[in-house]
Amino acid sequence: MERFQKVNGDNNNPITKRFNCRNGCCDQHEWCRFWASAGECTANARWMIDNCQLACNTCQNGMN
């Protein structure tokens, strides 16, 4: 990980994999769309809004 960060010039931020991005708004997990379709945006709103913004249509600044 340290070597990857040095090569990519980012030593301060953890690397986060993003899925299903659109206009800078991303889901942080590959299962976000499935969970959203199962009602998790409401049932588990806090976690889903933090991690599945695109799937839950909660992107800021009109990015969804």
PDB file of N, CA, C and O in Angstrom:
ATOM      1  N   MET A   1       0.835  -1.190   0.000  1.00  0.00           N
ATOM      2  CA  MET A   1       0.000   0.000   0.000  1.00  0.00           C
ATOM      3  C   MET A   1       0.879   1.251   0.000  1.00  0.00           C
ATOM      4  O   MET A   1       0.635   2.181  -0.770  1.00  0.00           O
ATOM      5  N   GLU A   2       1.886   1.277   0.849  1.00  0.00           N
ATOM      6  CA  GLU A   2       2.755   2.448   0.932  1.00  0.00           C
ATOM      7  C   GLU A   2       3.429   2.708  -0.415  1.00  0.00           C
ATOM      8  O   GLU A   2       3.515   3.851  -0.862  1.00  0.00           O
ATOM      9  N   ARG A   3       3.903   1.647  -1.053  1.00  0.00           N
ATOM     10  CA  ARG A   3       4.541   1.791  -2.360  1.00  0.00           C
ATOM     11  C   ARG A   3       3.544   2.347  -3.382  1.00  0.00           C
ATOM     12  O   ARG A   3       3.897   3.229  -4.165  1.00  0.00           O
ATOM     13  N   PHE A   4       2.330   1.854  -3.384  1.00  0.00           N
ATOM     14  CA  PHE A   4       1.305   2.341  -4.303  1.00  0.00           C
ATOM     15  C   PHE A   4       1.046   3.824  -4.085  1.00  0.00           C
ATOM     16  O   PHE A   4       0.928   4.583  -5.047  1.00  0.00           O
ATOM     17  N   GLN A   5       0.957   4.240  -2.832  1.00  0.00           N
ATOM     18  CA  GLN A   5       0.696   5.645  -2.533  1.00  0.00           C
ATOM     19  C   GLN A   5       1.847   6.527  -3.000  1.00  0.00           C
ATOM     20  O   GLN A   5       1.619   7.621  -3.517  1.00  0.00           O
ATOM     21  N   LYS A   6       3.079   6.063  -2.824  1.00  0.00           N
ATOM     22  CA  LYS A   6       4.230   6.848  -3.269  1.00  0.00           C
ATOM     23  C   LYS A   6       4.238   6.987  -4.783  1.00  0.00           C
ATOM     24  O   LYS A   6       4.489   8.071  -5.309  1.00  0.00           O
ATOM     25  N   VAL A   7       3.966   5.901  -5.481  1.00  0.00           N
ATOM     26  CA  VAL A   7       3.939   5.930  -6.937  1.00  0.00           C
ATOM     27  C   VAL A   7       2.856   6.870  -7.440  1.00  0.00           C
ATOM     28  O   VAL A   7       3.049   7.563  -8.439  1.00  0.00           O
ATOM     29  N   ASN A   8       1.730   6.900  -6.764  1.00  0.00           N
ATOM     30  CA  ASN A   8       0.602   7.728  -7.186  1.00  0.00           C
ATOM     31  C   ASN A   8       0.574   9.097  -6.536  1.00  0.00           C
ATOM     32  O   ASN A   8      -0.350   9.873  -6.779  1.00  0.00           O
ATOM     33  N   GLY A   9       1.569   9.412  -5.711  1.00  0.00           N
ATOM     34  CA  GLY A   9       1.687  10.740  -5.137  1.00  0.00           C
ATOM     35  C   GLY A   9       0.667  11.085  -4.079  1.00  0.00           C
ATOM     36  O   GLY A   9       0.393  12.265  -3.858  1.00  0.00           O
ATOM     37  N   ASP A  10       0.097  10.097  -3.416  1.00  0.00           N
ATOM     38  CA  ASP A  10      -0.903  10.366  -2.393  1.00  0.00           C
ATOM     39  C   ASP A  10      -0.528   9.629  -1.125  1.00  0.00           C
ATOM     40  O   ASP A  10      -0.813   8.439  -0.985  1.00  0.00           O
ATOM     41  N   ASN A  11       0.103  10.320  -0.211  1.00  0.00           N
ATOM     42  CA  ASN A  11       0.524   9.709   1.041  1.00  0.00           C
ATOM     43  C   ASN A  11      -0.415  10.003   2.195  1.00  0.00           C
ATOM     44  O   ASN A  11      -0.259   9.422   3.269  1.00  0.00           O
ATOM     45  N   ASN A  12      -1.386  10.888   2.008  1.00  0.00           N
ATOM     46  CA  ASN A  12      -2.231  11.311   3.119  1.00  0.00           C
ATOM     47  C   ASN A  12      -3.620  10.692   3.131  1.00  0.00           C
ATOM     48  O   ASN A  12      -4.233  10.605   4.195  1.00  0.00           O
ATOM     49  N   ASN A  13      -4.129  10.265   2.004  1.00  0.00           N
ATOM     50  CA  ASN A  13      -5.503   9.779   1.934  1.00  0.00           C
ATOM     51  C   ASN A  13      -5.552   8.277   1.698  1.00  0.00           C
ATOM     52  O   ASN A  13      -4.800   7.755   0.875  1.00  0.00           O
ATOM     53  N   PRO A  14      -6.435   7.573   2.416  1.00  0.00           N
ATOM     54  CA  PRO A  14      -6.589   6.145   2.144  1.00  0.00           C
ATOM     55  C   PRO A  14      -7.198   5.942   0.764  1.00  0.00           C
ATOM     56  O   PRO A  14      -7.934   6.794   0.266  1.00  0.00           O
ATOM     57  N   ILE A  15      -6.893   4.838   0.170  1.00  0.00           N
ATOM     58  CA  ILE A  15      -7.429   4.524  -1.151  1.00  0.00           C
ATOM     59  C   ILE A  15      -8.816   3.925  -0.984  1.00  0.00           C
ATOM     60  O   ILE A  15      -9.006   2.981  -0.217  1.00  0.00           O
ATOM     61  N   THR A  16      -9.767   4.469  -1.694  1.00  0.00           N
ATOM     62  CA  THR A  16     -11.144   3.999  -1.607  1.00  0.00           C
ATOM     63  C   THR A  16     -11.587   3.555  -2.992  1.00  0.00           C
ATOM     64  O   THR A  16     -11.489   4.317  -3.954  1.00  0.00           O
ATOM     65  N   LYS A  17     -12.064   2.354  -3.093  1.00  0.00           N
ATOM     66  CA  LYS A  17     -12.581   1.876  -4.374  1.00  0.00           C
ATOM     67  C   LYS A  17     -13.997   2.402  -4.540  1.00  0.00           C
ATOM     68  O   LYS A  17     -14.797   2.369  -3.605  1.00  0.00           O
ATOM     69  N   ARG A  18     -14.298   2.885  -5.732  1.00  0.00           N
ATOM     70  CA  ARG A  18     -15.624   3.438  -5.990  1.00  0.00           C
ATOM     71  C   ARG A  18     -16.287   2.660  -7.106  1.00  0.00           C
ATOM     72  O   ARG A  18     -15.632   2.201  -8.042  1.00  0.00           O
ATOM     73  N   PHE A  19     -17.585   2.521  -6.994  1.00  0.00           N
ATOM     74  CA  PHE A  19     -18.375   1.785  -7.962  1.00  0.00           C
ATOM     75  C   PHE A  19     -19.488   2.676  -8.480  1.00  0.00           C
ATOM     76  O   PHE A  19     -19.962   3.557  -7.763  1.00  0.00           O
ATOM     77  N   ASN A  20     -19.902   2.463  -9.692  1.00  0.00           N
ATOM     78  CA  ASN A  20     -21.071   3.140 -10.257  1.00  0.00           C
ATOM     79  C   ASN A  20     -21.014   4.652 -10.090  1.00  0.00           C
ATOM     80  O   ASN A  20     -21.924   5.241  -9.508  1.00  0.00           O
ATOM     81  N   CYS A  21     -19.971   5.282 -10.586  1.00  0.00           N
ATOM     82  CA  CYS A  21     -19.835   6.737 -10.483  1.00  0.00           C
ATOM     83  C   CYS A  21     -20.544   7.442 -11.635  1.00  0.00           C
ATOM     84  O   CYS A  21     -20.575   6.961 -12.768  1.00  0.00           O
ATOM     85  N   ARG A  22     -21.107   8.592 -11.302  1.00  0.00           N
ATOM     86  CA  ARG A  22     -21.710   9.456 -12.308  1.00  0.00           C
ATOM     87  C   ARG A  22     -21.524  10.894 -11.866  1.00  0.00           C
ATOM     88  O   ARG A  22     -21.970  11.272 -10.783  1.00  0.00           O
ATOM     89  N   ASN A  23     -20.877  11.694 -12.684  1.00  0.00           N
ATOM     90  CA  ASN A  23     -20.656  13.119 -12.404  1.00  0.00           C
ATOM     91  C   ASN A  23     -20.033  13.357 -11.037  1.00  0.00           C
ATOM     92  O   ASN A  23     -20.420  14.295 -10.340  1.00  0.00           O
ATOM     93  N   GLY A  24     -19.088  12.537 -10.649  1.00  0.00           N
ATOM     94  CA  GLY A  24     -18.390  12.718  -9.380  1.00  0.00           C
ATOM     95  C   GLY A  24     -19.098  12.131  -8.181  1.00  0.00           C
ATOM     96  O   GLY A  24     -18.569  12.193  -7.071  1.00  0.00           O
ATOM     97  N   CYS A  25     -20.258  11.573  -8.365  1.00  0.00           N
ATOM     98  CA  CYS A  25     -21.002  10.948  -7.269  1.00  0.00           C
ATOM     99  C   CYS A  25     -20.854   9.440  -7.409  1.00  0.00           C
ATOM    100  O   CYS A  25     -21.096   8.879  -8.477  1.00  0.00           O
ATOM    101  N   CYS A  26     -20.450   8.786  -6.312  1.00  0.00           N
ATOM    102  CA  CYS A  26     -20.129   7.362  -6.404  1.00  0.00           C
ATOM    103  C   CYS A  26     -20.738   6.555  -5.269  1.00  0.00           C
ATOM    104  O   CYS A  26     -21.051   7.074  -4.197  1.00  0.00           O
ATOM    105  N   ASP A  27     -20.893   5.280  -5.544  1.00  0.00           N
ATOM    106  CA  ASP A  27     -21.194   4.299  -4.510  1.00  0.00           C
ATOM    107  C   ASP A  27     -19.861   3.729  -4.036  1.00  0.00           C
ATOM    108  O   ASP A  27     -18.947   3.541  -4.839  1.00  0.00           O
ATOM    109  N   GLN A  28     -19.745   3.458  -2.759  1.00  0.00           N
ATOM    110  CA  GLN A  28     -18.503   2.949  -2.190  1.00  0.00           C
ATOM    111  C   GLN A  28     -18.470   1.429  -2.084  1.00  0.00           C
ATOM    112  O   GLN A  28     -17.491   0.870  -1.588  1.00  0.00           O
ATOM    113  N   HIS A  29     -19.502   0.763  -2.532  1.00  0.00           N
ATOM    114  CA  HIS A  29     -19.567  -0.693  -2.442  1.00  0.00           C
ATOM    115  C   HIS A  29     -20.257  -1.241  -3.680  1.00  0.00           C
ATOM    116  O   HIS A  29     -21.198  -0.639  -4.196  1.00  0.00           O
ATOM    117  N   GLU A  30     -19.788  -2.371  -4.145  1.00  0.00           N
ATOM    118  CA  GLU A  30     -20.357  -2.949  -5.358  1.00  0.00           C
ATOM    119  C   GLU A  30     -21.809  -3.393  -5.202  1.00  0.00           C
ATOM    120  O   GLU A  30     -22.505  -3.556  -6.204  1.00  0.00           O
ATOM    121  N   TRP A  31     -22.278  -3.590  -3.988  1.00  0.00           N
ATOM    122  CA  TRP A  31     -23.647  -4.059  -3.748  1.00  0.00           C
ATOM    123  C   TRP A  31     -24.645  -2.925  -3.503  1.00  0.00           C
ATOM    124  O   TRP A  31     -25.810  -3.203  -3.220  1.00  0.00           O
ATOM    125  N   CYS A  32     -24.237  -1.682  -3.600  1.00  0.00           N
ATOM    126  CA  CYS A  32     -25.124  -0.553  -3.287  1.00  0.00           C
ATOM    127  C   CYS A  32     -26.437  -0.585  -4.060  1.00  0.00           C
ATOM    128  O   CYS A  32     -27.499  -0.397  -3.468  1.00  0.00           O
ATOM    129  N   ARG A  33     -26.387  -0.813  -5.343  1.00  0.00           N
ATOM    130  CA  ARG A  33     -27.628  -0.807  -6.132  1.00  0.00           C
ATOM    131  C   ARG A  33     -28.577  -1.907  -5.677  1.00  0.00           C
ATOM    132  O   ARG A  33     -29.788  -1.697  -5.614  1.00  0.00           O
ATOM    133  N   PHE A  34     -28.040  -3.063  -5.362  1.00  0.00           N
ATOM    134  CA  PHE A  34     -28.878  -4.156  -4.867  1.00  0.00           C
ATOM    135  C   PHE A  34     -29.517  -3.781  -3.535  1.00  0.00           C
ATOM    136  O   PHE A  34     -30.723  -3.946  -3.350  1.00  0.00           O
ATOM    137  N   TRP A  35     -28.699  -3.271  -2.604  1.00  0.00           N
ATOM    138  CA  TRP A  35     -29.227  -2.887  -1.292  1.00  0.00           C
ATOM    139  C   TRP A  35     -30.284  -1.797  -1.434  1.00  0.00           C
ATOM    140  O   TRP A  35     -31.313  -1.835  -0.760  1.00  0.00           O
ATOM    141  N   ALA A  36     -30.032  -0.828  -2.307  1.00  0.00           N
ATOM    142  CA  ALA A  36     -31.011   0.244  -2.525  1.00  0.00           C
ATOM    143  C   ALA A  36     -32.326  -0.329  -3.042  1.00  0.00           C
ATOM    144  O   ALA A  36     -33.398   0.088  -2.602  1.00  0.00           O
ATOM    145  N   SER A  37     -32.256  -1.275  -3.967  1.00  0.00           N
ATOM    146  CA  SER A  37     -33.481  -1.871  -4.512  1.00  0.00           C
ATOM    147  C   SER A  37     -34.229  -2.693  -3.469  1.00  0.00           C
ATOM    148  O   SER A  37     -35.426  -2.946  -3.611  1.00  0.00           O
ATOM    149  N   ALA A  38     -33.520  -3.109  -2.420  1.00  0.00           N
ATOM    150  CA  ALA A  38     -34.137  -3.885  -1.338  1.00  0.00           C
ATOM    151  C   ALA A  38     -34.658  -2.986  -0.215  1.00  0.00           C
ATOM    152  O   ALA A  38     -35.134  -3.487   0.803  1.00  0.00           O
ATOM    153  N   GLY A  39     -34.573  -1.660  -0.390  1.00  0.00           N
ATOM    154  CA  GLY A  39     -35.120  -0.733   0.593  1.00  0.00           C
ATOM    155  C   GLY A  39     -34.164  -0.277   1.672  1.00  0.00           C
ATOM    156  O   GLY A  39     -34.584   0.343   2.649  1.00  0.00           O
ATOM    157  N   GLU A  40     -32.880  -0.573   1.514  1.00  0.00           N
ATOM    158  CA  GLU A  40     -31.914  -0.217   2.553  1.00  0.00           C
ATOM    159  C   GLU A  40     -31.643   1.281   2.654  1.00  0.00           C
ATOM    160  O   GLU A  40     -31.145   1.739   3.683  1.00  0.00           O
ATOM    161  N   CYS A  41     -31.954   2.052   1.623  1.00  0.00           N
ATOM    162  CA  CYS A  41     -31.754   3.505   1.712  1.00  0.00           C
ATOM    163  C   CYS A  41     -32.627   4.101   2.816  1.00  0.00           C
ATOM    164  O   CYS A  41     -32.281   5.128   3.401  1.00  0.00           O
ATOM    165  N   THR A  42     -33.740   3.464   3.093  1.00  0.00           N
ATOM    166  CA  THR A  42     -34.634   3.888   4.170  1.00  0.00           C
ATOM    167  C   THR A  42     -34.358   3.113   5.447  1.00  0.00           C
ATOM    168  O   THR A  42     -34.253   3.705   6.521  1.00  0.00           O
ATOM    169  N   ALA A  43     -34.240   1.802   5.343  1.00  0.00           N
ATOM    170  CA  ALA A  43     -34.077   0.944   6.518  1.00  0.00           C
ATOM    171  C   ALA A  43     -32.745   1.165   7.225  1.00  0.00           C
ATOM    172  O   ALA A  43     -32.664   1.030   8.446  1.00  0.00           O
ATOM    173  N   ASN A  44     -31.716   1.499   6.482  1.00  0.00           N
ATOM    174  CA  ASN A  44     -30.375   1.678   7.037  1.00  0.00           C
ATOM    175  C   ASN A  44     -29.800   2.980   6.484  1.00  0.00           C
ATOM    176  O   ASN A  44     -28.688   3.010   5.956  1.00  0.00           O
ATOM    177  N   ALA A  45     -30.569   4.039   6.614  1.00  0.00           N
ATOM    178  CA  ALA A  45     -30.300   5.306   5.934  1.00  0.00           C
ATOM    179  C   ALA A  45     -28.927   5.895   6.226  1.00  0.00           C
ATOM    180  O   ALA A  45     -28.232   6.307   5.297  1.00  0.00           O
ATOM    181  N   ARG A  46     -28.526   5.944   7.460  1.00  0.00           N
ATOM    182  CA  ARG A  46     -27.254   6.601   7.796  1.00  0.00           C
ATOM    183  C   ARG A  46     -26.087   5.965   7.045  1.00  0.00           C
ATOM    184  O   ARG A  46     -25.296   6.669   6.416  1.00  0.00           O
ATOM    185  N   TRP A  47     -25.975   4.643   7.108  1.00  0.00           N
ATOM    186  CA  TRP A  47     -24.870   3.958   6.435  1.00  0.00           C
ATOM    187  C   TRP A  47     -24.990   4.084   4.924  1.00  0.00           C
ATOM    188  O   TRP A  47     -24.002   4.345   4.238  1.00  0.00           O
ATOM    189  N   MET A  48     -26.184   3.902   4.411  1.00  0.00           N
ATOM    190  CA  MET A  48     -26.389   3.942   2.966  1.00  0.00           C
ATOM    191  C   MET A  48     -26.104   5.329   2.390  1.00  0.00           C
ATOM    192  O   MET A  48     -25.502   5.434   1.321  1.00  0.00           O
ATOM    193  N   ILE A  49     -26.515   6.375   3.064  1.00  0.00           N
ATOM    194  CA  ILE A  49     -26.265   7.726   2.570  1.00  0.00           C
ATOM    195  C   ILE A  49     -24.769   8.030   2.564  1.00  0.00           C
ATOM    196  O   ILE A  49     -24.287   8.737   1.679  1.00  0.00           O
ATOM    197  N   ASP A  50     -24.039   7.511   3.530  1.00  0.00           N
ATOM    198  CA  ASP A  50     -22.589   7.703   3.568  1.00  0.00           C
ATOM    199  C   ASP A  50     -21.871   6.888   2.500  1.00  0.00           C
ATOM    200  O   ASP A  50     -20.853   7.334   1.970  1.00  0.00           O
ATOM    201  N   ASN A  51     -22.374   5.720   2.178  1.00  0.00           N
ATOM    202  CA  ASN A  51     -21.644   4.783   1.334  1.00  0.00           C
ATOM    203  C   ASN A  51     -22.259   4.502  -0.030  1.00  0.00           C
ATOM    204  O   ASN A  51     -21.587   3.970  -0.913  1.00  0.00           O
ATOM    205  N   CYS A  52     -23.508   4.849  -0.208  1.00  0.00           N
ATOM    206  CA  CYS A  52     -24.218   4.513  -1.458  1.00  0.00           C
ATOM    207  C   CYS A  52     -25.001   5.713  -1.978  1.00  0.00           C
ATOM    208  O   CYS A  52     -26.192   5.603  -2.270  1.00  0.00           O
ATOM    209  N   GLN A  53     -24.336   6.852  -2.093  1.00  0.00           N
ATOM    210  CA  GLN A  53     -25.026   8.078  -2.488  1.00  0.00           C
ATOM    211  C   GLN A  53     -25.676   7.987  -3.857  1.00  0.00           C
ATOM    212  O   GLN A  53     -26.803   8.449  -4.036  1.00  0.00           O
ATOM    213  N   LEU A  54     -24.999   7.410  -4.808  1.00  0.00           N
ATOM    214  CA  LEU A  54     -25.568   7.324  -6.154  1.00  0.00           C
ATOM    215  C   LEU A  54     -26.794   6.418  -6.174  1.00  0.00           C
ATOM    216  O   LEU A  54     -27.824   6.778  -6.743  1.00  0.00           O
ATOM    217  N   ALA A  55     -26.688   5.265  -5.564  1.00  0.00           N
ATOM    218  CA  ALA A  55     -27.802   4.306  -5.552  1.00  0.00           C
ATOM    219  C   ALA A  55     -29.019   4.854  -4.816  1.00  0.00           C
ATOM    220  O   ALA A  55     -30.156   4.552  -5.178  1.00  0.00           O
ATOM    221  N   CYS A  56     -28.779   5.662  -3.779  1.00  0.00           N
ATOM    222  CA  CYS A  56     -29.879   6.218  -2.981  1.00  0.00           C
ATOM    223  C   CYS A  56     -30.320   7.600  -3.466  1.00  0.00           C
ATOM    224  O   CYS A  56     -31.207   8.208  -2.867  1.00  0.00           O
ATOM    225  N   ASN A  57     -29.715   8.097  -4.535  1.00  0.00           N
ATOM    226  CA  ASN A  57     -30.039   9.433  -5.062  1.00  0.00           C
ATOM    227  C   ASN A  57     -29.880  10.519  -4.012  1.00  0.00           C
ATOM    228  O   ASN A  57     -30.746  11.381  -3.865  1.00  0.00           O
ATOM    229  N   THR A  58     -28.771  10.478  -3.280  1.00  0.00           N
ATOM    230  CA  THR A  58     -28.514  11.484  -2.250  1.00  0.00           C
ATOM    231  C   THR A  58     -27.241  12.272  -2.537  1.00  0.00           C
ATOM    232  O   THR A  58     -26.610  12.783  -1.612  1.00  0.00           O
ATOM    233  N   CYS A  59     -26.861  12.375  -3.795  1.00  0.00           N
ATOM    234  CA  CYS A  59     -25.660  13.114  -4.172  1.00  0.00           C
ATOM    235  C   CYS A  59     -25.866  14.601  -3.901  1.00  0.00           C
ATOM    236  O   CYS A  59     -26.971  15.122  -4.051  1.00  0.00           O
ATOM    237  N   GLN A  60     -24.808  15.267  -3.506  1.00  0.00           N
ATOM    238  CA  GLN A  60     -24.865  16.698  -3.219  1.00  0.00           C
ATOM    239  C   GLN A  60     -24.634  17.503  -4.497  1.00  0.00           C
ATOM    240  O   GLN A  60     -24.065  16.991  -5.460  1.00  0.00           O
ATOM    241  N   ASN A  61     -25.064  18.734  -4.505  1.00  0.00           N
ATOM    242  CA  ASN A  61     -24.827  19.676  -5.601  1.00  0.00           C
ATOM    243  C   ASN A  61     -25.379  19.199  -6.940  1.00  0.00           C
ATOM    244  O   ASN A  61     -24.799  19.475  -7.990  1.00  0.00           O
ATOM    245  N   GLY A  62     -26.488  18.492  -6.899  1.00  0.00           N
ATOM    246  CA  GLY A  62     -27.129  18.065  -8.130  1.00  0.00           C
ATOM    247  C   GLY A  62     -26.332  17.083  -8.964  1.00  0.00           C
ATOM    248  O   GLY A  62     -26.458  17.066 -10.189  1.00  0.00           O
ATOM    249  N   MET A  63     -25.510  16.262  -8.317  1.00  0.00           N
ATOM    250  CA  MET A  63     -24.651  15.341  -9.046  1.00  0.00           C
ATOM    251  C   MET A  63     -25.291  13.992  -9.303  1.00  0.00           C
ATOM    252  O   MET A  63     -24.578  13.073  -9.706  1.00  0.00           O
ATOM    253  N   ASN A  64     -26.584  13.811  -9.099  1.00  0.00           N
ATOM    254  CA  ASN A  64     -27.170  12.490  -9.337  1.00  0.00           C
ATOM    255  C   ASN A  64     -27.998  12.440 -10.556  1.00  0.00           C
ATOM    256  O   ASN A  64     -28.554  11.392 -10.882  1.00  0.00           O
TER     257      ASN A  64
END
